[in-house]
Amino acid sequence: MKRIKKYRLFFVLLCITIILICSPIYVTRFKSDRNFIVGNEILLNLNLSNKSKKENIEKITRYVVQHFKTPLKNLTKEKTFHEMISDGYGFCDQQASTLLALANYAGIRGRLVFLYGEDSISHHSVAEIYIDKWYMVDPFFEVKSGSSFLLPSIQEVIVNNKKLNQFHYDTSLIRQDQYYNLFTPKYPYKIIHENYVKYSKTEQIYQAYLLLWMKIVGEKGIQLIKKHSK
């Protein structure tokens, strides 16, 4: 009898294990699931630090810079985060938005900012990231200050225009004087939105479980669950 009970217990534990392993494949019902899975897959591959948010933003920005190419024509269709990652093409607003989405999954606050010109049209989009203060990040023009992608905030740049002399960027995409003109004080910039996404308690619990599951099962399991979360 004791042996039978042991077998029953083993069988029950085995069934529970199978359910826990397989359930993410079949219960990915939230609209945000695929974005969450793709975003966290990228973060897992980037091997982010548990201590340094600055180091994490450097890695995320480097990923966006290396991953994206500039489209040869205007993008007519608005795309989701995972669609932009899949395509690998994007202008400044798509690249800044992708960076902010990844920052959000990494638990880092940020916001999308439009820079306007004298014609009242947005000429460029950048991200601002908050760590100990606000920093500007410009993946589209691959802007660096020294070896870092973390730049002074937009407000700091506008107040002290000389900081622009410290920047290094892709001159094949924009001339120095054109880049300087993006930060003229008389053309105000506009904060479009922050990257914070509010999830319900149910979604938070499920996403925590899903992230743990992704870490356990590895790449093959992640590819399988991505197929079922379309």
NUVOFI-789439 format. One line per field, with one value per atom (N, C-alpha, C): residue in one letter; y, x, z. Coordinates in Angstrom, 3 decimals. Each point is the difference from the previous one (the first is absolute). Layout:
<nutis>
resn = (A, ...)
v = (Y, ...)
u = (X, ...)
w = (Z, ...)
</nutis>
This chain:
<nutis>
resn = (M, M, M, K, K, K, R, R, R, I, I, I, K, K, K, K, K, K, Y, Y, Y, R, R, R, L, L, L, F, F, F, F, F, F, V, V, V, L, L, L, L, L, L, C, C, C, I, I, I, T, T, T, I, I, I, I, I, I, L, L, L, I, I, I, C, C, C, S, S, S, P, P, P, I, I, I, Y, Y, Y, V, V, V, T, T, T, R, R, R, F, F, F, K, K, K, S, S, S, D, D, D, R, R, R, N, N, N, F, F, F, I, I, I, V, V, V, G, G, G, N, N, N, E, E, E, I, I, I, L, L, L, L, L, L, N, N, N, L, L, L, N, N, N, L, L, L, S, S, S, N, N, N, K, K, K, S, S, S, K, K, K, K, K, K, E, E, E, N, N, N, I, I, I, E, E, E, K, K, K, I, I, I, T, T, T, R, R, R, Y, Y, Y, V, V, V, V, V, V, Q, Q, Q, H, H, H, F, F, F, K, K, K, T, T, T, P, P, P, L, L, L, K, K, K, N, N, N, L, L, L, T, T, T, K, K, K, E, E, E, K, K, K, T, T, T, F, F, F, H, H, H, E, E, E, M, M, M, I, I, I, S, S, S, D, D, D, G, G, G, Y, Y, Y, G, G, G, F, F, F, C, C, C, D, D, D, Q, Q, Q, Q, Q, Q, A, A, A, S, S, S, T, T, T, L, L, L, L, L, L, A, A, A, L, L, L, A, A, A, N, N, N, Y, Y, Y, A, A, A, G, G, G, I, I, I, R, R, R, G, G, G, R, R, R, L, L, L, V, V, V, F, F, F, L, L, L, Y, Y, Y, G, G, G, E, E, E, D, D, D, S, S, S, I, I, I, S, S, S, H, H, H, H, H, H, S, S, S, V, V, V, A, A, A, E, E, E, I, I, I, Y, Y, Y, I, I, I, D, D, D, K, K, K, W, W, W, Y, Y, Y, M, M, M, V, V, V, D, D, D, P, P, P, F, F, F, F, F, F, E, E, E, V, V, V, K, K, K, S, S, S, G, G, G, S, S, S, S, S, S, F, F, F, L, L, L, L, L, L, P, P, P, S, S, S, I, I, I, Q, Q, Q, E, E, E, V, V, V, I, I, I, V, V, V, N, N, N, N, N, N, K, K, K, K, K, K, L, L, L, N, N, N, Q, Q, Q, F, F, F, H, H, H, Y, Y, Y, D, D, D, T, T, T, S, S, S, L, L, L, I, I, I, R, R, R, Q, Q, Q, D, D, D, Q, Q, Q, Y, Y, Y, Y, Y, Y, N, N, N, L, L, L, F, F, F, T, T, T, P, P, P, K, K, K, Y, Y, Y, P, P, P, Y, Y, Y, K, K, K, I, I, I, I, I, I, H, H, H, E, E, E, N, N, N, Y, Y, Y, V, V, V, K, K, K, Y, Y, Y, S, S, S, K, K, K, T, T, T, E, E, E, Q, Q, Q, I, I, I, Y, Y, Y, Q, Q, Q, A, A, A, Y, Y, Y, L, L, L, L, L, L, L, L, L, W, W, W, M, M, M, K, K, K, I, I, I, V, V, V, G, G, G, E, E, E, K, K, K, G, G, G, I, I, I, Q, Q, Q, L, L, L, I, I, I, K, K, K, K, K, K, H, H, H, S, S, S, K, K, K)
v = (-1.215, 1.215, 1.268, -0.058, 1.167, 0.277, -1.115, 0.153, 0.609, -0.417, 0.531, 1.490, 0.383, 1.407, 0.836, -0.572, 0.700, 0.216, -1.050, 0.115, 1.047, 0.020, 0.982, 1.419, 0.178, 1.308, 0.426, -0.954, 0.289, 0.385, -0.729, 0.263, 1.389, 0.351, 1.321, 1.103, -0.180, 0.992, 0.119, -1.136, 0.008, 0.770, -0.209, 0.702, 1.504, 0.364, 1.424, 0.629, -0.716, 0.499, 0.215, -0.992, 0.108, 1.187, 0.197, 1.130, 1.321, 0.101, 1.234, 0.291, -1.057, 0.176, 0.374, -0.629, 0.175, 1.152, 0.417, 0.979, 1.303, 0.560, 1.236, -0.144, -1.202, -0.222, 0.146, -0.324, -0.059, 1.077, 0.758, 0.996, 1.419, 0.210, 1.358, 0.735, 0.630, 0.627, 1.527, 0.547, 1.445, 0.638, 1.177, 0.686, 0.333, 0.237, 0.426, -1.156, -1.239, -1.155, -0.058, 0.133, -0.175, 1.085, 1.248, 1.068, -0.327, -0.480, -0.330, -1.114, -1.015, -1.150, 0.429, 0.731, 0.440, 0.948, 0.945, 0.960, -0.660, -0.924, -0.650, -1.027, -0.549, -0.879, 0.802, 1.220, 0.867, 0.338, 0.351, 0.370, -1.172, -1.199, -1.192, -0.214, 0.211, -0.168, 1.089, 1.184, 1.097, -0.170, -0.940, -0.287, 1.275, 0.644, 1.273, -0.155, 1.104, 0.038, 0.187, -0.584, 0.194, 1.281, 0.617, 1.148, 1.321, -0.022, 1.248, 0.266, 0.960, 0.379, 0.712, 0.737, 0.686, -1.017, -1.025, -1.055, -0.692, -0.204, -0.655, 0.849, 1.312, 0.889, 0.035, -0.040, -0.052, -1.254, -1.137, -1.252, 0.038, 0.528, 0.087, 0.927, 1.158, 0.956, -0.596, -0.682, -0.641, -1.033, -0.729, -0.986, 0.692, 1.083, 0.714, 0.556, 0.603, 0.568, -1.084, -1.150, -1.081, -0.745, -0.042, -0.805, 0.710, 1.327, 0.725, 0.573, 0.001, 0.679, 1.065, 1.042, 1.070, -0.452, 0.116, -0.411, 0.859, -0.583, 0.733, 0.875, -0.272, 0.817, 0.148, 0.933, 0.252, -1.221, -0.201, -1.103, 0.467, -0.662, 0.430, -0.669, -1.133, -0.759, 0.085, 0.295, 0.010, -1.437, -0.265, -1.366, -0.158, -1.226, -0.307, -0.179, -0.078, -0.170, -1.235, -1.144, -1.227, 0.007, 0.717, 0.121, 0.829, 1.068, 0.832, -0.785, -0.811, -0.826, -1.012, -0.593, -1.003, 0.605, 1.207, 0.643, 0.521, 0.595, 0.559, 1.316, 0.661, 1.301, 1.020, 1.217, 1.022, 1.349, 1.051, 1.363, 0.350, 1.276, 0.416, -0.311, 0.218, -0.232, -1.491, -0.851, -1.444, -0.508, 0.509, -0.449, 0.479, 1.240, 0.526, -0.752, -0.304, -0.723, -1.416, -0.650, -1.351, 0.014, 0.984, 0.137, 0.183, 0.822, 0.267, -1.233, -0.780, -1.231, -0.971, -0.149, -0.888, 0.528, 1.318, 0.603, -0.286, 0.069, -0.294, -1.438, -0.949, -1.404, -0.209, 0.884, -0.085, 0.795, 0.597, 0.737, 1.392, 0.615, 1.330, 0.985, 1.098, 1.027, 0.789, 0.356, 0.793, 0.698, 0.838, 0.724, 0.322, 0.081, 0.343, 1.509, 0.617, 1.456, 0.361, 0.929, 0.520, 1.342, 0.199, 1.269, 0.727, 1.244, 0.740, 1.058, 0.420, 1.051, 1.212, 0.962, 1.252, -0.221, -1.124, -0.292, -0.730, -0.119, -0.649, -1.476, -0.600, -1.429, -0.699, -1.189, -0.764, -0.437, 0.399, -0.334, -1.216, -0.344, -1.116, -0.482, -1.291, -0.582, -0.639, 0.209, -0.612, -0.583, -0.758, -0.522, 0.740, 0.163, 0.456, -1.092, -0.319, -1.070, 0.592, -0.444, 0.496, -1.078, 0.354, -0.894, 0.755, 0.792, 0.905, 1.397, 0.223, 1.220, -0.376, 0.977, -0.276, 0.019, -0.990, -0.070, -0.130, 0.644, -0.176, -1.165, -0.773, -1.090, 0.121, -0.018, 0.190, -1.148, -1.127, -1.153, 0.203, 0.813, 0.137, 0.606, 1.057, 0.629, -0.558, -1.050, -0.687, 0.974, 0.905, 1.080, -0.504, 0.393, -0.351, 1.231, -0.043, 0.986, -0.779, 0.127, -0.882, -1.397, -0.969, -1.379, -0.383, 0.951, -0.304, 0.497, -0.814, 0.415, 0.907, 0.083, 0.851, 1.440, 0.878, 1.393, 0.915, 1.242, 0.941, 0.110, 0.348, 0.118, 1.069, -0.045, 0.985, 1.404, 0.169, 1.312, 0.513, -0.890, 0.389, 0.404, -0.727, 0.296, 1.349, 0.284, 1.261, 1.178, -0.165, 1.079, 0.235, -1.074, 0.103, -0.660, 0.728, -0.533, -0.508, 0.424, -0.413, -1.496, -0.601, -1.439, -0.802, 0.578, -0.690, -0.265, 0.835, -0.201, -1.311, -0.549, -1.245, -1.235, 0.204, -1.120, -0.533, -1.305, -0.658, -0.770, 0.139, -0.638, -0.369, -0.683, -0.479, 1.175, 0.540, 1.177, -0.327, -1.287, -0.364, 0.257, 0.151, 0.209, 1.462, 0.783, 1.393, 0.817, 1.253, 0.895, 0.569, 0.480, 0.535, 1.173, 0.938, 1.179, -0.390, -1.030, -0.458, -0.600, -0.754, -0.603, 1.071, 0.991, 1.091, 0.739, 0.186, 0.749, -0.706, -1.313, -0.727, 0.463, 0.626, 0.384, 1.514, 0.721, 1.447, 0.323, 0.851, 0.286, 0.525, 0.729, 0.599, -1.025, -1.233, -1.054, -1.037, 0.093, -0.877, -1.475, -0.852, -1.437, -0.423, -1.193, -0.466, -1.434, -0.223, -1.360, -0.677, -1.079, -0.664, -0.952, -0.890, -0.913, -0.681, -0.529, -0.785, -1.471, -0.799, -1.407, -0.911, 0.575, -0.843, -0.582, -1.310, -0.687, -0.595, 0.320, -0.500, -1.348, -1.028, -1.334, -0.326, -0.814, -0.458, -0.967, -0.269, -0.941, -1.374, -0.412, -1.307, -0.045, 1.068, 0.061, 0.012, 0.745, 0.069, -1.373, -0.723, -1.343, -0.929, 0.061, -0.877, 0.304, 1.292, 0.384, -0.402, 0.088, -0.447, -1.499, -0.753, -1.447, -0.296, 0.763, -0.190, 0.275, 1.047, 0.333, -1.103, -0.508, -1.102, -1.223, -0.268, -1.135, 0.148, 1.224, 0.253, -0.246, 0.383, -0.189, -1.485, -0.777, -1.428, -0.808, 0.246, -0.873, 0.313, 1.226, 0.330, 0.370, 0.076, 0.543, -0.806, -1.322, -0.814, 0.194, 0.062, 0.222, 1.372, 0.998, 1.361, 0.069, -0.655, -0.016, -0.670, -1.041, -0.711, 0.878, 0.703, 0.830, 1.217, 0.488, 1.121, -0.355, -1.240, -0.461, 0.032, -0.273, -0.075, 1.319, 1.053, 1.281, 1.044, -0.428, 0.941, 0.548)
u = (0.828, -0.828, 0.864, 1.063, 0.877, 0.649, 0.379, 0.629, -0.983, -1.261, -1.038, -0.202, -0.016, -0.163, 1.157, 1.207, 1.168, -0.105, -0.476, -0.169, -1.055, -1.082, -1.066, 0.531, 0.769, 0.586, 0.941, 0.806, 0.927, -0.761, -1.083, -0.815, -0.629, -0.519, -0.620, 1.032, 1.184, 1.061, 0.454, 0.042, 0.377, -1.020, -1.290, -1.068, 0.067, 0.232, 0.107, 1.175, 1.123, 1.196, -0.263, -0.671, -0.308, -0.906, -0.993, -0.928, 0.738, 0.892, 0.748, 0.932, 0.580, 0.921, -0.741, -1.129, -0.713, -1.003, -0.455, -1.085, 0.308, 1.229, 0.244, -0.198, 0.205, -0.149, -1.462, -0.905, -1.419, -0.868, 0.536, -0.853, 0.488, 0.816, 0.436, -1.156, -0.803, -1.212, 0.035, 0.900, 0.045, 0.558, -0.518, 0.409, 1.494, 0.535, 1.392, 0.991, -0.490, 0.878, 1.165, -0.282, 1.074, 1.063, -0.426, 0.969, 0.846, -0.654, 0.685, 1.026, -0.406, 0.887, 1.212, -0.248, 1.087, 0.943, -0.577, 0.816, 0.882, -0.562, 0.775, 0.988, -0.306, 0.972, 1.258, -0.203, 1.134, 0.798, -0.703, 0.675, 0.780, -0.554, 0.708, 1.289, -0.065, 1.192, 1.040, -0.464, 0.929, 0.700, -0.512, 0.633, 0.159, -1.114, 0.013, 0.492, 0.519, 0.509, -1.146, 0.108, -0.996, 0.252, 1.154, 0.397, 0.039, 0.453, 0.256, -1.016, -0.897, -0.967, 0.702, 1.044, 0.745, 0.619, 0.596, 0.596, -1.067, -1.180, -1.089, -0.487, -0.119, -0.428, 1.043, 1.280, 1.062, -0.177, -0.274, -0.169, -1.249, -1.093, -1.254, 0.163, 0.638, 0.204, 0.891, 1.057, 0.896, -0.761, -0.906, -0.810, -0.858, -0.683, -0.874, 0.815, 1.150, 0.871, 0.444, 0.384, 0.496, -1.120, -1.184, -1.095, -0.748, -0.169, -0.855, 0.770, -0.680, 0.482, -1.023, 0.476, -0.896, -0.789, -1.334, -0.812, 0.308, -0.189, 0.237, -1.194, -1.163, -1.187, -0.780, -0.952, -0.791, -0.819, -0.128, -0.812, -1.451, -0.877, -1.401, -0.862, 0.454, -0.797, 0.635, -0.841, 0.492, 0.213, 1.168, 0.346, 0.146, -0.267, 0.182, 1.491, 0.324, 1.391, 0.627, -0.677, 0.612, 0.085, -0.902, 0.085, 1.216, 0.285, 1.165, 1.290, 0.021, 1.176, 0.190, -1.091, 0.056, 0.486, -0.509, 0.374, 1.436, 0.397, 1.346, 0.187, -1.119, 0.067, -0.792, 0.542, -0.734, 0.689, -0.816, 0.528, 0.207, 0.267, 0.374, -1.078, -1.274, -1.059, -0.175, 0.129, -0.105, 1.177, 1.191, 1.164, -0.053, -0.407, -0.124, -1.091, -1.110, -1.104, 0.409, 0.774, 0.493, 0.920, 0.896, 0.904, -0.789, -1.043, -0.816, -0.783, -0.481, -0.711, 0.935, 1.209, 0.980, 0.394, 0.134, 0.310, -1.107, -1.241, -1.141, 0.038, 0.292, 0.100, 1.163, 1.009, 1.145, -0.246, -1.197, -0.346, 0.603, 0.253, 0.612, -0.971, -0.210, -0.949, 0.566, -0.870, 0.441, -1.165, 0.314, -1.062, 0.446, -0.972, 0.238, -0.143, 0.976, 0.004, 0.147, -0.852, 0.080, 0.723, 0.909, 0.712, -0.561, -0.460, -0.689, 0.892, -0.361, 0.706, -0.885, 0.473, -0.743, -1.310, -0.143, -1.243, -1.013, 0.305, -0.885, -0.239, 0.910, -0.062, 1.135, -0.290, 1.039, 1.067, 1.238, 1.102, 0.792, -0.187, 0.785, -0.645, 0.204, -0.495, 1.158, 0.023, 1.020, -0.678, 0.754, -0.487, 0.706, -0.707, 0.631, -0.196, 1.061, 0.003, 0.281, -0.773, 0.233, 0.712, 1.185, 0.724, 0.184, 1.074, 0.117, -0.471, -0.117, -0.556, -0.388, -0.493, -0.375, 1.236, 0.065, 1.038, -0.671, 0.571, -0.500, 0.739, -0.728, 0.591, -0.513, 0.921, -0.365, 0.574, -0.730, 0.518, 0.032, -0.908, -0.102, 1.270, 0.524, 1.230, 1.234, -0.220, 1.095, 0.871, -0.660, 0.713, 0.657, 1.266, 0.746, 0.675, 0.194, 0.838, 1.191, 1.134, 1.116, -0.335, -0.027, -0.342, -1.402, -0.738, -1.309, -1.154, -1.074, -1.230, -0.854, 0.320, -0.754, 0.493, -0.890, 0.338, -0.668, 0.446, -0.720, -1.458, -0.881, -1.425, -0.219, -1.152, -0.316, 0.038, -0.542, -0.008, 1.418, 0.883, 1.397, 0.657, -0.291, 0.594, -0.484, -1.286, -0.568, 0.555, 0.115, 0.524, 1.476, 0.750, 1.442, 0.337, -0.202, 0.145, 1.408, 0.970, 1.380, 0.200, -0.893, 0.123, -0.062, -0.612, -0.107, 1.372, 0.978, 1.353, 0.621, -0.552, 0.528, -0.599, -1.013, -0.727, 0.703, -0.104, 0.464, -1.180, -0.241, -1.173, 0.267, -0.966, 0.140, -0.179, 1.095, -0.064, -0.511, -0.151, -0.571, -1.504, -0.599, -1.449, -0.384, 0.899, -0.330, 1.286, -0.078, 1.155, 0.033, 1.158, 0.155, -0.942, -0.076, -0.854, -1.476, -0.393, -1.394, -0.320, 0.934, -0.243, -0.062, 0.866, -0.018, -1.342, -0.549, -1.259, -1.195, 0.120, -1.092, -0.189, 1.014, -0.038, -0.028, -0.528, -0.138, -1.094, 0.283, -0.966, -1.352, -0.036, -1.274, -0.969, 0.462, -0.882, -0.169, -1.077, -0.143, -0.170, 0.585, -0.182, -1.292, -0.482, -1.264, 0.142, -0.350, -0.013, -1.294, 0.122, -1.170, -0.654, 0.789, -0.538, 1.146, -0.312, 0.977, -0.161, 0.994, -0.008, -0.699, -0.546, -0.633, -1.304, -0.162, -1.235, -0.633, -1.248, -0.683, -0.651, 0.393, -0.562, -0.885, -1.002, -0.854, 0.789, -0.501, 0.660, 0.138, -1.051, 0.028, 1.118, 0.120, 1.054, 1.384, 0.148, 1.295, 0.433, -0.939, 0.306, 0.355, -0.818, 0.241, 1.341, 0.317, 1.251, 1.209, -0.123, 1.086, 0.229, -1.091, 0.083, 0.574, -0.447, 0.463, 1.501, 0.474, 1.423, 0.830, -0.486, 0.686, 0.050, -1.122, -0.093, 1.001, 0.130, 0.931, 1.442, 0.328, 1.363, 0.318, -1.022, 0.209, 0.109, -0.917, -0.093, 1.030, 0.528, 1.016, -0.561, 0.876, -0.325, -1.075, 0.077, -0.980, -1.408, -0.096, -1.301, -0.553, 0.893, -0.427, -0.524, 0.697, -0.456, -1.368, -0.222, -1.275, -1.126, 0.248, -1.051, -0.286, 1.003, -0.214, -0.970, 0.041, -0.916, -1.443, -0.202, -1.360, -0.499, 0.828, -0.426, -0.250, -0.158, -0.252, -1.407)
w = (0.000, 0.000, 0.000, 0.816, 0.083, -1.348, -0.680, -1.305, -1.004, 0.053, -0.895, 0.257, 1.285, 0.356, -0.528, 0.078, -0.506, -1.512, -0.706, -1.446, -0.349, 0.784, -0.220, 0.205, 1.070, 0.287, -1.129, -0.449, -1.101, -1.260, -0.290, -1.176, 0.082, 1.171, 0.191, -0.203, 0.594, -0.146, -1.449, -0.696, -1.409, -0.828, 0.268, -0.725, 0.246, 1.261, 0.339, -0.736, -0.041, -0.687, -1.482, -0.631, -1.432, -0.272, 0.881, -0.160, 0.111, 1.009, 0.197, -1.165, -0.570, -1.120, -1.275, -0.220, -1.272, 0.006, 1.173, 0.040, -0.719, 0.077, -0.744, -1.495, -0.516, -1.439, -0.420, 0.897, -0.374, 0.637, 0.965, 0.654, -0.235, -1.035, -0.325, -0.670, 0.813, -0.513, 0.089, 0.839, 0.140, -1.265, -0.332, -1.219, 0.012, 1.184, 0.119, 0.024, -0.046, 0.194, -0.975, -1.279, -0.993, 0.159, 0.232, 0.248, 1.228, 1.046, 1.255, -0.231, -0.725, -0.252, -0.833, -1.094, -0.877, 0.751, 0.748, 0.735, 1.037, 0.766, 1.050, -0.556, -1.171, -0.661, -0.349, -0.493, -0.332, 1.262, 1.067, 1.249, 0.583, -0.093, 0.491, -0.793, -1.314, -0.846, 0.240, 0.449, 0.282, 1.346, 0.813, 1.295, 0.836, 0.318, 0.713, 1.436, 0.513, 1.370, 0.982, 1.179, 1.054, 0.784, -0.221, 0.818, -0.755, -1.245, -0.714, -1.112, 0.215, -1.033, -1.157, 0.308, -1.059, -0.962, 0.565, -0.820, -0.846, 0.582, -0.729, -1.168, 0.214, -1.084, -1.111, 0.371, -1.015, -0.866, 0.622, -0.739, -0.874, 0.544, -0.752, -1.207, 0.212, -1.097, -1.074, 0.415, -0.969, -0.824, 0.649, -0.721, -1.062, 0.370, -0.944, -1.159, 0.301, -1.042, -0.982, 0.516, -0.857, -0.718, 0.604, -0.546, -1.129, 0.133, -0.943, -1.181, -1.144, -1.196, -0.386, -0.665, -0.431, -1.222, 0.014, -1.157, -1.221, -1.164, -1.240, -0.372, 0.622, -0.254, 1.300, -0.012, 1.208, 0.391, 1.307, 0.505, 0.095, -0.737, -0.060, 1.061, 0.510, 0.966, 1.382, 0.993, 1.380, 0.464, 0.558, 0.359, 1.504, 0.455, 1.413, 0.292, 1.262, 0.423, -0.633, 0.106, -0.519, -1.527, -0.674, -1.459, -0.410, 0.759, -0.297, 0.218, 1.070, 0.265, -1.130, -0.441, -1.061, -1.319, -0.336, -1.261, 0.018, 1.131, 0.107, -0.733, -0.360, -0.661, 0.803, 0.112, 0.727, -0.052, -0.047, 0.088, 1.474, 0.255, 1.353, 1.036, -0.351, 0.997, 0.289, -1.023, 0.231, 0.853, -0.288, 0.760, 1.445, 0.204, 1.364, 0.762, -0.673, 0.648, 0.373, -0.875, 0.289, 1.214, 0.034, 1.145, 1.295, -0.050, 1.191, 0.441, -0.958, 0.344, 0.715, -0.511, 0.635, 1.379, 0.115, 1.304, 0.998, -0.471, 0.883, 0.495, -0.891, 0.409, 0.976, -0.088, 0.912, 1.285, 0.124, 1.220, 0.066, -1.169, -0.049, -0.622, 0.689, -0.447, -1.176, -0.941, -1.140, -0.672, -0.978, -0.719, -1.422, -0.891, -1.404, -0.162, -0.697, -0.155, -1.471, -0.460, -1.358, 0.029, -0.963, -0.143, -1.219, 0.214, -1.050, -0.637, -1.212, -0.714, -0.191, -0.801, -0.194, -0.746, -0.681, -0.718, 0.878, 1.312, 0.985, -0.302, -0.724, -0.300, 0.728, 0.505, 0.695, -0.998, 0.258, -0.892, 0.482, 1.264, 0.544, 1.296, 0.309, 1.252, 0.744, 1.303, 0.849, 1.232, 0.750, 1.274, 1.136, 1.097, 1.237, 1.041, 0.701, 0.992, 1.376, 1.000, 1.355, 0.824, 0.493, 0.906, 1.314, 0.123, 1.140, -0.386, -1.308, -0.593, -1.431, -0.765, -1.379, -0.918, -0.891, -1.023, -1.360, -0.996, -1.368, -0.647, -0.816, -0.772, -1.433, -0.956, -1.410, -0.838, -0.067, -0.747, -1.511, -0.529, -1.454, -0.596, 0.627, -0.467, 0.714, 0.818, 0.699, 0.783, 0.723, 0.675, 1.277, 0.180, 1.209, 0.575, 1.299, 0.679, 0.541, -0.676, 0.312, -0.511, 0.907, -0.381, 0.459, 0.556, 0.599, -0.853, -0.067, -0.676, 0.890, 1.288, 0.920, -0.131, -0.460, -0.276, 1.034, 0.109, 0.867, -0.435, 0.920, -0.321, -1.065, -0.652, -1.039, 0.571, 1.194, 0.631, 0.238, 0.453, 0.213, -1.306, -1.063, -1.305, -0.515, 0.172, -0.480, 0.788, 1.316, 0.846, -0.273, -0.161, -0.231, -1.332, -1.065, -1.359, -0.287, 0.801, -0.224, 0.229, 0.769, 0.252, -1.292, -1.016, -1.280, -0.616, 0.360, -0.535, 0.479, 1.083, 0.557, -0.681, -0.843, -0.587, -1.249, -0.181, -1.215, -0.583, -1.297, -0.592, -1.446, -0.589, -1.376, -0.957, -0.489, -0.872, -1.406, -0.303, -1.304, -0.032, 1.178, 0.088, 0.227, 0.639, 0.294, 0.153, -0.459, 0.158, 1.422, 0.395, 1.348, 0.254, -0.945, 0.201, 0.068, -0.773, 0.044, 1.361, 0.544, 1.314, 1.080, -0.084, 0.974, -0.020, -1.201, -0.138, 0.651, 0.218, 0.660, 1.446, 0.558, 1.413, 0.202, -0.994, 0.119, 1.022, 0.999, 1.070, -0.476, -1.133, -0.427, -0.587, -0.263, -0.488, 1.113, 0.768, 1.172, -0.371, 0.837, -0.179, 0.700, -0.322, 0.581, 0.481, 1.270, 0.551, -0.461, -0.734, -0.581, 1.007, 0.564, 1.014, 0.739, 1.167, 0.745, -0.372, 0.352, -0.411, 0.993, 1.080, 1.016, -0.534, 0.152, -0.400, 1.255, 0.225, 1.188, -0.304, 0.753, -0.161, 1.195, -0.240, 1.095, 0.878, 1.191, 0.914, -0.654, -0.698, -0.674, -1.036, -0.794, -1.014, 0.647, 1.089, 0.691, 0.509, 0.610, 0.514, -1.145, -1.059, -1.147, -0.662, -0.153, -0.645, 0.837, 1.319, 0.881, -0.180, -0.079, -0.231, -1.379, -0.998, -1.371, -0.112, 0.666, -0.034, 0.660, 1.129, 0.677, -0.911, -0.656, -0.929, -1.138, -0.537, -1.098, 0.437, 1.206, 0.511, 0.178, 0.349, 0.264, -1.293, -0.944, -1.179, -1.079, -0.011, -0.990, -1.367, -0.996, -1.317, -0.738, 0.025, -0.719, 0.544, 1.321, 0.620, -0.331, -0.049, -0.330, -1.434, -0.930, -1.388, -0.133, 0.790, -0.024, 0.505, 1.101, 0.570, -0.891, -0.726, -0.909, -1.111, -0.446, -1.045, 0.471, 1.291, 0.543, 0.563, -0.085, 0.570, -1.080, -1.242, -1.098, 0.088)
</nutis>
